[in-house]
Amino acid sequence: MTSNSFRLAVMLVLAGAMVATGCEKKEDTEPKEEAVAEPAEETPEKEAPEPGAKADMKPHSSAVPGTENQLKWDQDVPEVSLEITSPKEGEVLESGDKVETTYSVTNYRTGKEIGQHIHVIVDNEPYIAHYEADEPLVLEDLEPGTHTLRVFPARHYHLSLKKGEVFKTRTFHVEKESEDFEFDASKPYVTYSRPKGTYDVESAKELLLDFYVSNIELGDDAKVVYGVDGKETTLTEWKPVLLPALEPGEHEITLKLVDGEGNVIENGGYNNTTRMITVTE
């Protein structure tokens, strides 16, 4: 092949390549059909949370929220109500061996799976945590005489609800009335709730002191005084308290309702309560 023929062959090859490239670019620049978007499915509206269910969907534990604002938010729940349906007020029961008590709680979910429950206090003993509020709670071996129930809903970490018709008291008798029974549910009284029992040292870094005030407003003329191992603090406002860290060992917790002069307001002994708690290593 001559040099002229070779050059001509190369030029023809290059020209063909350029034409092919141009065609590809032309095809690339042609408008493509736009995909038609299918109409989006309507998202169903979420149901409004049940009243009193602020903490229901979170895994529960006995840990106390670390702020007073959280405590206030958790205890003020609207539209919750509670009733003691059995025994009836003033009812005389034949025996105290097994006393069936029943309750009705509205707009507040209870159960071990979410941790919320009701506190049931017999006389002035430490509370019983009753998780299945729609089922009876059987009290055993009640002595003959007059007894009281104090009942209120509580959060998973045992903070009591304090708004609305949530605290109820019931007086009943086993076999007979007590001659020396002096508690009057229409007069001022305070109900001790927490702390109680035994805690590990980690939990005892911030224990909840909680109580319920009935038939009186705290202020200059009525105060709550709580004590930890003899060191007392006076409250003129009804609110839960986060106690400072406690060392391992036994500790004495006291709670009193006093007048403006610091004297205990008498009401059947319920306004001066002492509990012993234990902190373990």
C-alpha positions as CSV (number, residue, x, y, z in Angstrom):
1,M,0.0,0.0,0.0
2,T,1.3,3.4,-0.9
3,S,1.6,6.2,1.7
4,N,-1.2,8.1,0.1
5,S,-3.5,5.1,0.2
6,F,-2.6,4.6,3.9
7,R,-3.4,8.2,4.8
8,L,-6.7,7.9,3.0
9,A,-7.6,4.8,4.9
10,V,-6.8,6.4,8.3
11,M,-8.8,9.5,7.5
12,L,-11.8,7.3,6.5
13,V,-11.6,5.4,9.8
14,L,-11.4,8.7,11.9
15,A,-14.3,10.2,10.0
16,G,-16.4,7.1,10.7
17,A,-15.6,7.2,14.4
18,M,-16.6,10.9,14.6
19,V,-19.9,10.3,12.9
20,A,-20.7,7.4,15.3
21,T,-19.8,9.6,18.3
22,G,-22.0,12.4,17.0
23,C,-24.9,10.0,16.6
24,E,-24.5,8.7,20.2
25,K,-24.5,12.3,21.6
26,K,-27.5,13.1,19.5
27,E,-29.4,10.1,21.0
28,D,-28.3,11.1,24.5
29,T,-29.7,14.6,24.1
30,E,-33.1,13.5,23.0
31,P,-35.7,14.1,25.7
32,K,-36.7,11.1,27.6
33,E,-40.3,10.3,28.6
34,E,-40.9,11.4,32.2
35,A,-42.1,8.7,34.6
36,V,-45.6,9.4,35.9
37,A,-45.6,9.3,39.7
38,E,-48.3,7.2,41.2
39,P,-50.5,9.0,43.7
40,A,-49.1,8.6,47.2
41,E,-51.1,6.5,49.6
42,E,-52.8,8.5,52.3
43,T,-51.2,8.1,55.7
44,P,-53.8,7.1,58.3
45,E,-54.2,9.6,61.2
46,K,-52.6,8.4,64.4
47,E,-55.0,7.9,67.3
48,A,-54.7,10.4,70.1
49,P,-52.9,9.0,73.1
50,E,-55.1,8.0,76.0
51,P,-55.3,10.4,78.9
52,G,-52.9,9.3,81.5
53,A,-50.7,7.4,79.0
54,K,-47.8,9.8,78.8
55,A,-45.2,7.3,79.9
56,D,-47.0,4.1,78.6
57,M,-45.0,3.5,75.5
58,K,-41.6,3.6,77.0
59,P,-39.9,0.7,78.7
60,H,-40.5,1.1,82.4
61,S,-38.1,0.8,85.3
62,S,-38.1,2.0,88.9
63,A,-35.6,4.8,88.0
64,V,-36.7,8.3,89.0
65,P,-36.6,11.0,86.3
66,G,-33.8,13.4,87.3
67,T,-35.7,16.7,87.2
68,E,-38.5,18.3,89.2
69,N,-40.2,19.4,86.0
70,Q,-40.5,15.8,84.9
71,L,-42.0,14.9,88.2
72,K,-44.5,17.7,88.0
73,W,-45.4,16.7,84.4
74,D,-45.9,13.1,85.4
75,Q,-48.1,13.8,88.4
76,D,-50.6,16.2,86.8
77,V,-52.6,14.1,84.5
78,P,-56.1,15.3,83.6
79,E,-59.3,13.3,83.4
80,V,-58.1,10.4,85.5
81,S,-60.5,9.1,88.2
82,L,-60.5,6.3,90.7
83,E,-63.2,4.6,92.8
84,I,-63.1,2.0,95.6
85,T,-66.0,-0.3,94.7
86,S,-65.6,-2.8,97.5
87,P,-65.8,-2.8,100.5
88,K,-68.5,-0.2,100.9
89,E,-68.1,2.8,103.3
90,G,-68.9,1.7,106.9
91,E,-69.4,-2.0,105.8
92,V,-69.0,-4.6,108.6
93,L,-67.3,-7.7,107.3
94,E,-67.8,-11.1,108.9
95,S,-64.1,-12.1,108.7
96,G,-60.7,-10.5,108.1
97,D,-59.1,-13.7,106.8
98,K,-59.5,-12.8,103.2
99,V,-61.0,-9.4,102.4
100,E,-61.6,-8.8,98.7
101,T,-61.1,-5.2,97.6
102,T,-62.0,-3.9,94.1
103,Y,-61.4,-0.7,92.3
104,S,-62.4,1.2,89.2
105,V,-59.8,3.4,87.4
106,T,-60.8,5.6,84.4
107,N,-58.5,7.0,81.7
108,Y,-55.4,5.5,83.2
109,R,-53.7,2.3,82.0
110,T,-52.3,-0.1,84.6
111,G,-50.3,-3.3,84.2
112,K,-46.9,-4.8,84.8
113,E,-46.0,-4.5,81.1
114,I,-46.1,-0.7,81.4
115,G,-45.4,-0.4,85.1
116,Q,-48.3,1.9,86.1
117,H,-50.4,0.7,89.0
118,I,-52.3,1.9,92.0
119,H,-51.1,2.2,95.6
120,V,-53.2,0.6,98.2
121,I,-52.5,1.6,101.8
122,V,-54.2,-0.4,104.6
123,D,-54.4,1.6,107.8
124,N,-51.0,3.4,108.0
125,E,-48.9,0.5,106.7
126,P,-46.5,0.7,103.7
127,Y,-48.4,0.6,100.4
128,I,-49.2,-2.4,98.3
129,A,-48.5,-1.9,94.5
130,H,-51.5,-3.3,92.7
131,Y,-50.7,-3.6,89.0
132,E,-53.9,-5.1,87.7
133,A,-56.4,-2.5,88.9
134,D,-59.3,-4.1,87.2
135,E,-58.8,-7.3,89.2
136,P,-59.6,-7.7,92.9
137,L,-56.8,-7.3,95.5
138,V,-57.3,-9.7,98.4
139,L,-56.1,-8.5,101.9
140,E,-55.4,-11.3,104.3
141,D,-55.4,-11.6,108.1
142,L,-57.0,-8.3,109.0
143,E,-57.6,-8.0,112.7
144,P,-61.1,-7.4,114.1
145,G,-62.0,-3.8,114.3
146,T,-62.0,-0.7,112.1
147,H,-59.7,-0.3,109.1
148,T,-59.0,2.3,106.4
149,L,-58.0,2.0,102.8
150,R,-56.2,4.9,101.0
151,V,-55.8,4.4,97.3
152,F,-54.4,6.4,94.4
153,P,-52.8,5.8,91.0
154,A,-49.0,5.8,90.6
155,R,-46.4,6.0,87.8
156,H,-44.0,3.2,87.0
157,Y,-41.5,4.7,89.4
158,H,-44.2,5.1,92.1
159,L,-44.9,8.8,91.8
160,S,-48.5,9.4,92.8
161,L,-50.9,11.3,90.5
162,K,-52.2,14.4,92.2
163,K,-54.8,16.0,89.9
164,G,-58.5,15.3,89.9
165,E,-60.5,12.6,91.6
166,V,-57.6,10.2,92.0
167,F,-57.3,9.8,95.8
168,K,-59.9,7.9,97.7
169,T,-60.3,6.8,101.3
170,R,-62.6,4.0,102.6
171,T,-63.4,3.1,106.3
172,F,-64.7,-0.4,107.0
173,H,-64.9,-2.8,109.9
174,V,-64.0,-6.5,110.5
175,E,-66.6,-8.1,112.8
176,K,-67.0,-4.9,114.8
177,E,-66.1,-1.2,115.1
178,S,-63.1,-0.2,117.1
179,E,-63.9,1.9,120.2
180,D,-60.5,3.8,120.0
181,F,-60.5,4.5,116.3
182,E,-59.9,8.3,115.9
183,F,-59.0,8.9,112.2
184,D,-61.5,11.3,110.4
185,A,-61.2,11.3,106.6
186,S,-62.9,14.8,106.5
187,K,-60.1,16.4,108.5
188,P,-56.5,17.3,107.4
189,Y,-54.1,14.4,107.0
190,V,-51.0,13.4,105.0
191,T,-50.4,10.0,103.4
192,Y,-46.9,8.7,103.3
193,S,-46.1,6.9,100.0
194,R,-42.4,6.6,99.2
195,P,-39.7,5.6,99.9
196,K,-40.1,2.1,101.4
197,G,-38.3,-1.2,101.6
198,T,-34.8,-1.9,100.2
199,Y,-32.7,-0.2,97.5
200,D,-29.3,-0.9,96.0
201,V,-26.7,1.8,96.4
202,E,-27.1,3.0,92.8
203,S,-30.9,3.6,93.2
204,A,-30.3,5.3,96.5
205,K,-28.4,8.1,94.8
206,E,-31.7,9.8,94.2
207,L,-34.7,8.4,96.1
208,L,-38.2,9.7,95.6
209,L,-40.0,11.1,98.7
210,D,-43.6,11.3,97.8
211,F,-46.8,11.9,99.8
212,Y,-50.4,13.0,99.5
213,V,-52.0,15.9,101.3
214,S,-55.7,15.9,102.0
215,N,-58.2,18.5,103.2
216,I,-55.7,21.3,103.6
217,E,-53.4,23.6,101.6
218,L,-49.8,23.9,102.7
219,G,-48.5,27.4,103.6
220,D,-47.8,29.4,106.7
221,D,-50.5,27.6,108.8
222,A,-49.9,24.0,107.6
223,K,-46.6,22.4,106.6
224,V,-45.1,19.1,105.9
225,V,-41.9,18.2,107.7
226,Y,-39.9,15.3,106.5
227,G,-36.8,13.9,108.1
228,V,-33.9,11.7,107.0
229,D,-31.9,10.1,109.9
230,G,-33.1,12.9,112.2
231,K,-32.3,15.9,109.8
232,E,-35.6,17.6,109.1
233,T,-36.7,19.8,106.3
234,T,-39.9,21.9,106.1
235,L,-42.1,22.2,103.0
236,T,-44.8,24.8,102.5
237,E,-45.6,23.5,99.0
238,W,-47.0,20.1,98.1
239,K,-44.5,18.6,95.8
240,P,-42.4,15.4,95.6
241,V,-38.8,15.5,96.8
242,L,-35.6,13.9,95.4
243,L,-33.5,12.9,98.4
244,P,-29.7,13.2,98.4
245,A,-27.7,10.1,98.0
246,L,-27.9,7.6,101.0
247,E,-25.0,5.4,102.1
248,P,-25.4,1.7,102.5
249,G,-27.2,0.7,105.8
250,E,-30.5,1.4,107.5
251,H,-32.1,4.9,107.3
252,E,-35.1,6.4,109.2
253,I,-37.5,8.5,107.1
254,T,-40.2,10.5,108.9
255,L,-43.2,12.5,107.6
256,K,-45.3,14.9,109.6
257,L,-48.2,17.3,109.0
258,V,-47.8,20.3,111.4
259,D,-49.5,23.6,112.1
260,G,-48.0,27.0,112.0
261,E,-46.3,26.5,115.4
262,G,-44.7,23.2,114.3
263,N,-47.1,21.0,116.3
264,V,-48.4,17.8,114.7
265,I,-52.0,18.1,113.5
266,E,-53.7,15.2,115.2
267,N,-55.8,12.8,113.2
268,G,-55.7,9.2,114.3
269,G,-51.9,9.0,114.3
270,Y,-51.8,9.3,110.5
271,N,-50.0,12.6,110.5
272,N,-46.8,11.4,112.1
273,T,-45.3,8.4,110.2
274,T,-41.9,6.7,110.4
275,R,-40.5,4.2,107.9
276,M,-37.2,2.3,108.0
277,I,-35.5,1.7,104.6
278,T,-32.4,-0.2,103.8
279,V,-29.7,0.6,101.3
280,T,-27.5,-2.4,100.2
281,E,-24.0,-2.4,98.6
